[in-house]
Amino acid sequence: MDIAGDETRAAWAIASRKYEDEYAEHLTEARTVELLPAEVAALGKIVEGADVVHPMSGHGLDDIALARLGARSVHGLDYSEAAVSSARRRADGSGCPAGTRRR
């Protein structure tokens, strides 16, 4: 039995409730979200047409912005199943470009 792992997962489950609590607010933001200008300048040419993996993507807004920037696909990763689930729903509900996935 992995007590430390179980305790960590339990703590993340509690902390991640915010992703559901803030779902509507983030869905509204997801419909128009973009990266910051400095991020676009640094990543724009790299991201266009690329398959992007975004660790610890949390609410998924940056994943959606990366897809809008031209990524062929974006795979958002997060330890929290609640974050993954709400971000997946948010991407679907926001009209996010196809290819954005959560794991």
MDAnalysis code that builds the backbone (N, CA, C; Angstrom):
import MDAnalysis as mda
import numpy as np

u = mda.Universe.empty(309, n_residues=103, atom_resindex=np.repeat(np.arange(103), 3), trajectory=True)
u.add_TopologyAttr("name", ["N", "CA", "C"] * 103)
u.add_TopologyAttr("resid", np.arange(1, 104))
u.add_TopologyAttr("resname", ["MET", "ASP", "ILE", "ALA", "GLY", "ASP", "GLU", "THR", "ARG", "ALA", "ALA", "TRP", "ALA", "ILE", "ALA", "SER", "ARG", "LYS", "TYR", "GLU", "ASP", "GLU", "TYR", "ALA", "GLU", "HIS", "LEU", "THR", "GLU", "ALA", "ARG", "THR", "VAL", "GLU", "LEU", "LEU", "PRO", "ALA", "GLU", "VAL", "ALA", "ALA", "LEU", "GLY", "LYS", "ILE", "VAL", "GLU", "GLY", "ALA", "ASP", "VAL", "VAL", "HIS", "PRO", "MET", "SER", "GLY", "HIS", "GLY", "LEU", "ASP", "ASP", "ILE", "ALA", "LEU", "ALA", "ARG", "LEU", "GLY", "ALA", "ARG", "SER", "VAL", "HIS", "GLY", "LEU", "ASP", "TYR", "SER", "GLU", "ALA", "ALA", "VAL", "SER", "SER", "ALA", "ARG", "ARG", "ARG", "ALA", "ASP", "GLY", "SER", "GLY", "CYS", "PRO", "ALA", "GLY", "THR", "ARG", "ARG", "ARG"])
u.atoms.positions = np.array([
    [0.854, -1.187, 0.000],
    [0.000, 0.000, 0.000],
    [0.892, 1.239, 0.000],
    [0.514, 2.216, -0.797],
    [1.265, 3.459, -0.936],
    [0.529, 4.564, -0.173],
    [0.787, 4.666, 1.116],
    [0.079, 5.629, 1.962],
    [0.386, 7.062, 1.524],
    [1.653, 7.356, 1.243],
    [2.007, 8.723, 0.824],
    [1.310, 9.073, -0.480],
    [1.260, 8.136, -1.419],
    [0.584, 8.393, -2.686],
    [-0.904, 8.584, -2.495],
    [-1.505, 7.762, -1.638],
    [-2.935, 7.899, -1.351],
    [-3.241, 9.238, -0.702],
    [-2.389, 9.657, 0.222],
    [-2.592, 10.941, 0.893],
    [-2.427, 12.101, -0.094],
    [-1.466, 11.980, -0.985],
    [-1.253, 13.023, -1.992],
    [-2.460, 13.122, -2.912],
    [-2.953, 11.980, -3.390],
    [-4.137, 11.996, -4.261],
    [-5.342, 12.592, -3.545],
    [-5.510, 12.266, -2.273],
    [-6.631, 12.809, -1.501],
    [-6.507, 14.326, -1.356],
    [-5.296, 14.807, -1.087],
    [-5.075, 16.248, -0.947],
    [-5.349, 16.963, -2.272],
    [-4.896, 16.379, -3.386],
    [-5.152, 16.970, -4.692],
    [-6.640, 16.981, -5.004],
    [-7.350, 15.938, -4.617],
    [-8.801, 15.885, -4.868],
    [-9.506, 17.038, -4.154],
    [-9.101, 17.304, -2.932],
    [-9.705, 18.414, -2.174],
    [-9.342, 19.755, -2.808],
    [-8.055, 19.943, -3.110],
    [-7.599, 21.213, -3.685],
    [-8.204, 21.458, -5.065],
    [-8.481, 20.400, -5.771],
    [-8.955, 20.533, -7.152],
    [-10.447, 20.800, -7.268],
    [-11.143, 20.829, -6.180],
    [-12.568, 21.177, -6.238],
    [-12.766, 22.554, -6.857],
    [-11.733, 23.386, -6.737],
    [-11.837, 24.739, -7.298],
    [-12.073, 24.707, -8.802],
    [-11.593, 23.678, -9.487],
    [-11.791, 23.605, -10.926],
    [-13.262, 23.461, -11.283],
    [-14.006, 22.775, -10.459],
    [-15.453, 22.676, -10.655],
    [-16.154, 23.940, -10.165],
    [-15.711, 24.466, -9.014],
    [-16.330, 25.678, -8.468],
    [-16.183, 26.872, -9.415],
    [-15.061, 26.937, -10.124],
    [-14.775, 28.053, -11.024],
    [-15.081, 27.715, -12.485],
    [-15.809, 26.628, -12.710],
    [-16.039, 26.138, -14.070],
    [-16.669, 27.201, -14.979],
    [-17.767, 27.796, -14.565],
    [-18.484, 28.755, -15.416],
    [-17.616, 29.971, -15.731],
    [-16.922, 30.471, -14.730],
    [-16.043, 31.631, -14.932],
    [-14.949, 31.307, -15.957],
    [-14.339, 30.144, -15.814],
    [-13.280, 29.764, -16.745],
    [-13.824, 29.417, -18.130],
    [-15.054, 28.908, -18.208],
    [-15.649, 28.636, -19.510],
    [-15.826, 29.938, -20.288],
    [-16.290, 30.974, -19.625],
    [-16.434, 32.281, -20.260],
    [-15.079, 32.775, -20.760],
    [-14.065, 32.666, -19.920],
    [-12.717, 33.099, -20.298],
    [-12.157, 32.242, -21.439],
    [-12.481, 30.958, -21.444],
    [-11.949, 30.035, -22.455],
    [-12.386, 30.404, -23.865],
    [-13.517, 31.051, -23.988],
    [-14.034, 31.387, -25.321],
    [-13.172, 32.412, -26.050],
    [-12.356, 33.170, -25.301],
    [-11.522, 34.198, -25.933],
    [-10.064, 34.175, -25.467],
    [-9.686, 33.209, -24.662],
    [-8.360, 33.203, -24.046],
    [-7.238, 33.176, -25.083],
    [-6.203, 33.937, -24.788],
    [-4.994, 33.969, -25.604],
    [-3.800, 33.990, -24.663],
    [-2.652, 33.564, -25.159],
    [-1.430, 33.669, -24.377],
    [-1.038, 35.138, -24.247],
    [-0.205, 35.432, -23.276],
    [0.325, 36.789, -23.123],
    [1.214, 37.118, -24.317],
    [1.329, 38.411, -24.677],
    [2.163, 38.780, -25.824],
    [3.590, 38.235, -25.745],
    [4.184, 38.249, -24.580],
    [5.550, 37.715, -24.434],
    [5.582, 36.211, -24.698],
    [4.527, 35.504, -24.298],
    [4.452, 34.065, -24.555],
    [4.283, 33.792, -26.045],
    [3.461, 34.598, -26.700],
    [3.268, 34.449, -28.147],
    [4.589, 34.697, -28.870],
    [5.311, 35.738, -28.462],
    [6.596, 36.044, -29.087],
    [7.593, 34.904, -28.905],
    [7.592, 34.299, -27.738],
    [8.540, 33.217, -27.450],
    [8.129, 31.885, -28.066],
    [6.829, 31.629, -28.146],
    [6.354, 30.297, -28.530],
    [5.692, 30.213, -29.900],
    [5.262, 31.334, -30.435],
    [4.442, 31.328, -31.639],
    [4.986, 30.489, -32.777],
    [6.233, 30.676, -33.142],
    [6.809, 29.939, -34.269],
    [7.047, 28.478, -33.914],
    [7.298, 28.198, -32.656],
    [7.551, 26.821, -32.206],
    [6.248, 26.031, -32.165],
    [5.188, 26.660, -31.703],
    [3.913, 25.982, -31.464],
    [3.159, 25.699, -32.760],
    [3.249, 26.587, -33.725],
    [2.458, 26.437, -34.947],
    [2.725, 25.093, -35.620],
    [1.678, 24.292, -35.743],
    [1.759, 22.985, -36.372],
    [2.345, 21.881, -35.505],
    [2.692, 22.193, -34.264],
    [3.344, 21.219, -33.379],
    [2.336, 20.436, -32.551],
    [2.770, 19.289, -32.083],
    [2.042, 18.533, -31.073],
    [2.633, 18.963, -29.737],
    [1.809, 19.579, -28.888],
    [2.284, 20.182, -27.644],
    [1.826, 19.353, -26.455],
    [2.737, 19.138, -25.517],
    [2.401, 18.518, -24.238],
    [2.578, 19.595, -23.181],
    [1.537, 19.814, -22.374],
    [1.553, 20.861, -21.370],
    [1.358, 20.246, -19.989],
    [2.465, 19.970, -19.266],
    [2.352, 19.385, -17.927],
    [1.719, 20.358, -16.935],
    [0.997, 19.796, -15.988],
    [0.356, 20.561, -14.915],
    [-0.472, 21.708, -15.482],
    [-1.340, 21.369, -16.402],
    [-2.097, 22.402, -17.100],
    [-3.321, 22.898, -16.349],
    [-3.643, 22.291, -15.220],
    [-4.679, 22.834, -14.345],
    [-6.016, 23.056, -15.025],
    [-6.477, 24.290, -15.059],
    [-7.805, 24.605, -15.598],
    [-7.873, 24.487, -17.113],
    [-6.746, 24.359, -17.795],
    [-6.732, 24.112, -19.227],
    [-6.813, 25.336, -20.125],
    [-6.842, 26.521, -19.545],
    [-6.970, 27.718, -20.384],
    [-5.757, 27.912, -21.294],
    [-4.567, 27.633, -20.783],
    [-3.386, 27.760, -21.631],
    [-3.396, 26.720, -22.749],
    [-3.965, 25.540, -22.482],
    [-4.071, 24.515, -23.524],
    [-4.912, 25.051, -24.686],
    [-6.014, 25.679, -24.353],
    [-6.901, 26.236, -25.371],
    [-6.188, 27.353, -26.132],
    [-5.466, 28.203, -25.405],
    [-4.720, 29.289, -26.054],
    [-3.635, 28.739, -26.977],
    [-2.981, 27.656, -26.582],
    [-1.961, 27.036, -27.435],
    [-2.586, 26.469, -28.707],
    [-3.754, 25.885, -28.581],
    [-4.457, 25.382, -29.763],
    [-4.824, 26.538, -30.689],
    [-5.282, 27.630, -30.125],
    [-5.621, 28.808, -30.941],
    [-4.403, 29.416, -31.606],
    [-3.253, 29.245, -30.973],
    [-2.014, 29.782, -31.527],
    [-1.551, 28.966, -32.732],
    [-2.170, 27.788, -32.918],
    [-1.853, 27.012, -34.113],
    [-1.260, 25.641, -33.871],
    [-1.246, 25.198, -32.618],
    [-0.746, 23.848, -32.357],
    [-1.630, 22.831, -33.070],
    [-1.006, 21.809, -33.626],
    [-1.779, 20.755, -34.281],
    [-2.587, 19.993, -33.236],
    [-1.979, 19.747, -32.078],
    [-2.686, 19.122, -30.961],
    [-2.055, 19.610, -29.672],
    [-2.855, 19.622, -28.617],
    [-2.373, 19.990, -27.290],
    [-2.840, 18.914, -26.328],
    [-1.898, 18.365, -25.597],
    [-2.201, 17.325, -24.618],
    [-1.908, 17.893, -23.243],
    [-2.945, 18.311, -22.550],
    [-2.797, 18.848, -21.210],
    [-2.701, 17.710, -20.213],
    [-1.737, 17.783, -19.331],
    [-1.527, 16.766, -18.308],
    [-1.739, 17.383, -16.938],
    [-2.367, 16.650, -16.064],
    [-2.517, 17.118, -14.697],
    [-2.687, 15.933, -13.768],
    [-2.193, 16.072, -12.554],
    [-2.283, 15.028, -11.537],
    [-3.718, 14.853, -11.056],
    [-4.489, 15.910, -11.126],
    [-5.844, 15.920, -10.588],
    [-6.869, 15.478, -11.630],
    [-7.614, 14.435, -11.325],
    [-8.684, 13.982, -12.211],
    [-9.764, 15.059, -12.342],
    [-10.018, 15.819, -11.270],
    [-11.010, 16.899, -11.335],
    [-10.565, 17.974, -12.321],
    [-9.285, 18.312, -12.305],
    [-8.771, 19.302, -13.250],
    [-8.904, 18.784, -14.672],
    [-8.555, 17.535, -14.881],
    [-8.633, 16.938, -16.212],
    [-10.071, 16.945, -16.714],
    [-10.979, 16.500, -15.876],
    [-12.383, 16.402, -16.267],
    [-12.986, 17.768, -16.580],
    [-12.774, 18.745, -15.705],
    [-13.378, 20.057, -15.943],
    [-12.719, 20.762, -17.124],
    [-11.419, 20.593, -17.307],
    [-10.752, 21.218, -18.446],
    [-11.198, 20.580, -19.756],
    [-11.407, 19.285, -19.751],
    [-11.892, 18.608, -20.965],
    [-13.278, 19.136, -21.336],
    [-14.158, 19.237, -20.344],
    [-15.501, 19.780, -20.592],
    [-15.419, 21.221, -21.078],
    [-14.521, 21.989, -20.472],
    [-14.376, 23.400, -20.835],
    [-13.880, 23.535, -22.274],
    [-12.920, 22.716, -22.667],
    [-12.417, 22.764, -24.049],
    [-13.543, 22.439, -25.024],
    [-14.315, 21.408, -24.716],
    [-15.440, 21.037, -25.580],
    [-16.493, 22.141, -25.636],
    [-16.794, 22.752, -24.492],
    [-17.846, 23.757, -24.409],
    [-17.456, 25.127, -24.915],
    [-16.169, 25.348, -25.139],
    [-15.715, 26.677, -25.544],
    [-15.495, 26.807, -27.041],
    [-15.696, 25.717, -27.766],
    [-15.410, 25.765, -29.195],
    [-13.926, 25.693, -29.476],
    [-13.190, 25.109, -28.550],
    [-11.749, 24.960, -28.694],
    [-11.431, 24.200, -29.964],
    [-10.375, 24.586, -30.663],
    [-9.984, 23.838, -31.853],
    [-9.799, 22.354, -31.558],
    [-10.148, 21.527, -32.507],
    [-10.017, 20.076, -32.347],
    [-8.583, 19.713, -32.047],
    [-8.411, 18.652, -31.331],
    [-7.062, 18.157, -31.043],
    [-6.596, 18.444, -29.640],
    [-7.332, 19.215, -28.867],
    [-6.923, 19.470, -27.500],
    [-7.471, 18.354, -26.621],
    [-6.599, 17.711, -25.912],
    [-6.963, 16.586, -25.061],
    [-6.376, 16.739, -23.682],
    [-6.999, 16.108, -22.733],
    [-6.514, 16.129, -21.345],
    [-6.214, 14.718, -20.906],
    [-5.181, 14.561, -20.105],
    [-4.819, 13.248, -19.568],
    [-4.537, 13.367, -18.095],
])
